[in-house]
Amino acid sequence: MGRSFSDKIIRSQSEFKLSIICHCFIFTVAMRLNLIEHILINNPLRQLVQYLFEARKLLHMGGRADNGHVLEIGCGSGAGIDLIFSAFGAATVDAFDLDPQVVGRALQRHPGNIGNVRLWVGNVRHIPVPDGWYDAVFNFGVLHHVQRWRSALDEIYRVLKPGGRFYCEEILKKYITHPVFRRLLYHPQYDRFDQSELSTALGGAGFHVKDTAELFDLYGWFIADKPIK
């Protein structure tokens, strides 16, 4: 079956510019970050916290992904890609984001978009690779932006190899639905998850949940494996 343009991997700056035009309408009606969250996420302090705390927590819980073929969902400006290489030992990283502008910044961070990094504009519910493609999938706080996040879990499960690992760091329901944060940040409010609910959903998607942790019921970390059948 042929794939639409919006599902194809972007392999050059010229293709990327064209993809921005093609995604313009889609992106205006899709879930995206507001200005405040853009500032919170795309700054050096956020990247330092991600390196010193968030990634180290996942590394402690789930170990490395040495020489793995790895996917990051919602890559933002590309800081997570650097972490996946340096801290987790991946051999290659594919990554995508719904926002063409931040994928553009990721392309600048990883110029040429060739070799061991591939970048594209995409949707976590429709990942354009065959079944069982990746050794590991990383999520640094993306699922809580997705309206139909359970279908995203199904898609992540599909693209993992049997025995593959899902490294997941998330913001939980108590944070998202807090009266202050819900005014400042734009997140879906319906059917959000706490630590137990996300663990249950991972199991429902077919994963074996290996370990979980939470902080103040606001942030959660999850390591889940796709069983070898």
Long-range contacts (C-beta under 8 A, 24 or more apart in sequence): 3-128, 6-121, 6-122, 6-123, 7-122, 7-126, 7-128, 8-120, 8-128, 9-94, 9-118, 9-119, 9-120, 9-128, 10-103, 10-107, 10-113, 10-119, 10-120, 10-121, 11-113, 11-114, 11-118, 12-113, 13-107, 13-113, 16-100, 16-103, 16-104, 16-107, 16-113, 16-121, 19-100, 19-120, 19-121, 20-100, 20-101, 20-104, 20-121, 23-100, 23-121, 27-98, 27-99, 27-100, 30-98, 30-123, 31-98, 31-145, 31-146, 31-147, 31-188, 32-98, 32-99, 32-145, 32-186, 33-99, 33-145, 33-186, 34-185, 34-186, 36-184, 36-185, 37-185, 37-186, 41-76, 42-76, 42-77, 42-102, 42-105, 47-79, 50-79, 50-80, 50-83, 50-140, 51-79, 51-83, 51-87, 54-140, 54-169, 54-221, 55-83, 55-87, 55-88, 55-140, 56-87, 57-169, 57-213, 57-221, 58-138, 58-167, 58-168, 58-169, 58-221, 58-223, 59-87, 59-88, 61-210, 61-211, 61-213, 61-221, 61-223, 62-165, 62-167, 62-210, 62-211, 62-223, 64-88, 64-89, 65-89, 65-90, 65-135, 65-136, 65-165, 65-167, 66-90, 67-91, 68-92, 68-134, 68-135, 68-136, 69-94, 69-133, 69-134, 69-135, 70-94, 70-134, 70-135, 70-136, 70-137, 70-138, 71-95, 71-127, 71-129, 71-133, 71-134, 71-136, 71-137, 71-138, 71-159, 72-96, 72-137, 72-138, 72-139, 72-140, 73-124, 73-127, 73-137, 73-138, 73-139, 73-142, 73-152, 73-156, 74-98, 74-124, 74-139, 74-140, 74-141, 74-142, 74-145, 75-102, 75-103, 75-106, 75-119, 76-102, 76-105, 76-106, 76-140, 77-102, 77-105, 77-106, 77-109, 78-105, 78-106, 78-109, 78-110, 78-119, 79-109, 80-138, 80-140, 81-106, 81-109, 81-110, 81-117, 82-109, 84-138, 85-116, 88-136, 88-138, 88-167, 90-136, 91-116, 92-116, 92-117, 92-118, 93-117, 93-118, 94-118, 94-119, 94-129, 94-134, 95-119, 96-120, 96-121, 96-122, 96-123, 96-127, 97-121, 97-122, 98-122, 98-123, 124-152, 124-155, 124-156, 125-151, 125-152, 125-155, 126-155, 127-155, 127-156, 127-158, 127-159, 129-159, 130-159, 131-158, 131-159, 132-158, 132-159, 132-160, 132-161, 132-162, 132-164, 133-159, 133-160, 133-161, 134-159, 134-160, 134-161, 134-164, 135-160, 135-161, 135-164, 135-165, 136-160, 136-164, 136-165, 136-166, 136-167, 137-164, 137-165, 137-166, 137-167, 138-167, 138-168, 139-166, 139-167, 139-168, 139-169, 139-170, 140-169, 141-169, 141-170, 141-171, 143-168, 143-170, 143-198, 144-170, 144-171, 144-172, 144-176, 144-187, 144-188, 144-192, 144-193, 145-187, 145-188, 146-188, 147-188, 147-190, 149-191, 149-193, 149-201, 150-201, 150-204, 150-205, 153-201, 153-202, 153-204, 153-205, 153-207, 154-205, 156-205, 157-205, 157-206, 157-207, 157-226, 160-226, 161-226, 162-226, 162-227, 162-228, 162-229, 163-225, 163-226, 163-227, 163-228, 164-225, 164-226, 165-210, 165-223, 165-224, 165-225, 165-226, 166-202, 166-207, 166-222, 166-223, 166-224, 166-225, 166-226, 167-223, 168-198, 168-202, 168-220, 168-221, 168-222, 168-223, 168-224, 169-219, 169-220, 169-221, 169-222, 170-198, 170-219, 170-220, 170-221, 170-222, 171-218, 171-219, 171-220, 172-198, 172-214, 172-217, 172-218, 172-219, 172-220, 173-197, 174-217, 174-218, 175-218, 175-219, 194-220, 195-220, 198-222
